[in-house]
Amino acid sequence: MTIPVTVLVFVLIDAGFLDVLADFLKEHAVFIPVPGEALPIIAAQFTANIAAYTIAGNLL
């Protein structure tokens, strides 16, 4: 499960999708005291913990 998620995250990072998602969530999450870069990790955690760990590890 980790390898396909890692490949997908790399593709999304290269395509700039995570930056667009972070900007979109940053504008709509004014009351949440977290940085915009953490919002895709939080969103992925609702689907699968491994996906959230992978995104967090790749963004480091």
PyRosetta script that sets phi, psi and omega in degrees:
from pyrosetta import init, pose_from_sequence

init()
pose = pose_from_sequence("MTIPVTVLVFVLIDAGFLDVLADFLKEHAVFIPVPGEALPIIAAQFTANIAAYTIAGNLL")
pose.set_psi(1, -34.6)
pose.set_omega(1, -176.3)
pose.set_phi(2, -68.6)
pose.set_psi(2, -40.4)
pose.set_omega(2, -176.7)
pose.set_phi(3, -64.8)
pose.set_psi(3, -48.5)
pose.set_omega(3, 177.6)
pose.set_phi(4, -62.9)
pose.set_psi(4, -37.7)
pose.set_omega(4, 178.9)
pose.set_phi(5, -66.4)
pose.set_psi(5, -40.1)
pose.set_omega(5, 178.5)
pose.set_phi(6, -63.2)
pose.set_psi(6, -44.3)
pose.set_omega(6, 178.2)
pose.set_phi(7, -62.4)
pose.set_psi(7, -43.5)
pose.set_omega(7, 178.9)
pose.set_phi(8, -62.8)
pose.set_psi(8, -41.4)
pose.set_omega(8, 179.3)
pose.set_phi(9, -65.5)
pose.set_psi(9, -41.2)
pose.set_omega(9, 177.2)
pose.set_phi(10, -61.5)
pose.set_psi(10, -41.1)
pose.set_omega(10, 178.3)
pose.set_phi(11, -64.7)
pose.set_psi(11, -42.8)
pose.set_omega(11, 179.9)
pose.set_phi(12, -67.3)
pose.set_psi(12, -36.0)
pose.set_omega(12, 177.6)
pose.set_phi(13, -67.4)
pose.set_psi(13, -44.7)
pose.set_omega(13, 179.7)
pose.set_phi(14, -64.3)
pose.set_psi(14, -35.3)
pose.set_omega(14, 179.4)
pose.set_phi(15, -76.5)
pose.set_psi(15, -14.2)
pose.set_omega(15, -179.6)
pose.set_phi(16, 84.5)
pose.set_psi(16, 11.0)
pose.set_omega(16, -177.4)
pose.set_phi(17, -66.9)
pose.set_psi(17, -38.8)
pose.set_omega(17, -179.0)
pose.set_phi(18, -67.8)
pose.set_psi(18, -32.4)
pose.set_omega(18, 175.3)
pose.set_phi(19, -66.6)
pose.set_psi(19, -42.1)
pose.set_omega(19, 177.8)
pose.set_phi(20, -64.6)
pose.set_psi(20, -42.6)
pose.set_omega(20, 179.0)
pose.set_phi(21, -64.3)
pose.set_psi(21, -41.0)
pose.set_omega(21, 178.9)
pose.set_phi(22, -64.8)
pose.set_psi(22, -41.3)
pose.set_omega(22, 177.6)
pose.set_phi(23, -64.5)
pose.set_psi(23, -41.3)
pose.set_omega(23, 179.2)
pose.set_phi(24, -64.1)
pose.set_psi(24, -46.3)
pose.set_omega(24, -179.1)
pose.set_phi(25, -70.2)
pose.set_psi(25, -30.8)
pose.set_omega(25, 178.8)
pose.set_phi(26, -64.5)
pose.set_psi(26, -38.4)
pose.set_omega(26, 179.2)
pose.set_phi(27, -70.6)
pose.set_psi(27, -31.5)
pose.set_omega(27, -176.0)
pose.set_phi(28, -97.8)
pose.set_psi(28, -5.3)
pose.set_omega(28, -178.6)
pose.set_phi(29, -117.9)
pose.set_psi(29, 55.4)
pose.set_omega(29, -176.9)
pose.set_phi(30, -67.3)
pose.set_psi(30, -33.1)
pose.set_omega(30, -174.6)
pose.set_phi(31, -87.6)
pose.set_psi(31, -3.5)
pose.set_omega(31, 179.9)
pose.set_phi(32, -94.6)
pose.set_psi(32, 120.1)
pose.set_omega(32, -175.5)
pose.set_phi(33, -83.8)
pose.set_psi(33, 54.6)
pose.set_omega(33, 175.6)
pose.set_phi(34, -127.5)
pose.set_psi(34, 152.8)
pose.set_omega(34, 177.8)
pose.set_phi(35, -67.7)
pose.set_psi(35, 156.4)
pose.set_omega(35, -178.2)
pose.set_phi(36, -63.0)
pose.set_psi(36, -29.0)
pose.set_omega(36, 179.7)
pose.set_phi(37, -69.4)
pose.set_psi(37, -22.3)
pose.set_omega(37, -179.5)
pose.set_phi(38, -83.6)
pose.set_psi(38, -16.7)
pose.set_omega(38, -176.0)
pose.set_phi(39, -65.4)
pose.set_psi(39, -40.3)
pose.set_omega(39, 174.8)
pose.set_phi(40, -63.0)
pose.set_psi(40, -30.6)
pose.set_omega(40, 177.2)
pose.set_phi(41, -67.1)
pose.set_psi(41, -42.5)
pose.set_omega(41, 178.7)
pose.set_phi(42, -64.7)
pose.set_psi(42, -41.1)
pose.set_omega(42, 178.9)
pose.set_phi(43, -65.0)
pose.set_psi(43, -39.7)
pose.set_omega(43, 179.6)
pose.set_phi(44, -69.5)
pose.set_psi(44, -27.5)
pose.set_omega(44, -178.9)
pose.set_phi(45, -66.4)
pose.set_psi(45, -26.1)
pose.set_omega(45, 177.6)
pose.set_phi(46, -70.4)
pose.set_psi(46, -26.9)
pose.set_omega(46, -179.4)
pose.set_phi(47, -89.4)
pose.set_psi(47, -48.2)
pose.set_omega(47, -179.6)
pose.set_phi(48, -159.4)
pose.set_psi(48, 135.6)
pose.set_omega(48, 179.2)
pose.set_phi(49, -63.3)
pose.set_psi(49, -37.2)
pose.set_omega(49, -179.2)
pose.set_phi(50, -64.2)
pose.set_psi(50, -37.5)
pose.set_omega(50, 177.7)
pose.set_phi(51, -63.8)
pose.set_psi(51, -41.3)
pose.set_omega(51, 179.3)
pose.set_phi(52, -66.3)
pose.set_psi(52, -41.9)
pose.set_omega(52, 177.5)
pose.set_phi(53, -62.4)
pose.set_psi(53, -40.2)
pose.set_omega(53, -178.8)
pose.set_phi(54, -66.5)
pose.set_psi(54, -44.3)
pose.set_omega(54, 179.1)
pose.set_phi(55, -62.8)
pose.set_psi(55, -43.8)
pose.set_omega(55, -179.8)
pose.set_phi(56, -63.5)
pose.set_psi(56, -41.9)
pose.set_omega(56, 179.0)
pose.set_phi(57, -66.4)
pose.set_psi(57, -37.7)
pose.set_omega(57, -179.7)
pose.set_phi(58, -72.7)
pose.set_psi(58, -30.1)
pose.set_omega(58, 179.9)
pose.set_phi(59, -78.7)
pose.set_psi(59, -16.2)
pose.set_omega(59, 176.8)
pose.set_phi(60, -69.4)
pose.dump_pdb("model.pdb")
